[in-house]
Amino acid sequence: MRRFNFFTIYNRNGEIVFSSGNAAVGWNGVYKGVPQSTGVYVWIASATSYKGVQVLRKGTVMLIR
């Protein structure tokens, strides 16, 4: 990838619980200083390829404690 655009995680209410434009930074399961409950969260990531094509991927992740 030529450029990493963003990585965002949403809770089941559609609220953004994590967002970063830095590929080296990840979510630690905390939102506003409060550890989030176990469950499924939706993520969306965007990057730009060397050919200038925007790549968008999305999926789910299970947070367990």
Helices and strands as residue ranges (DSSP letters): E 3-10, E 16-20, E 30-31, E 34-35, E 39-48, E 54-63
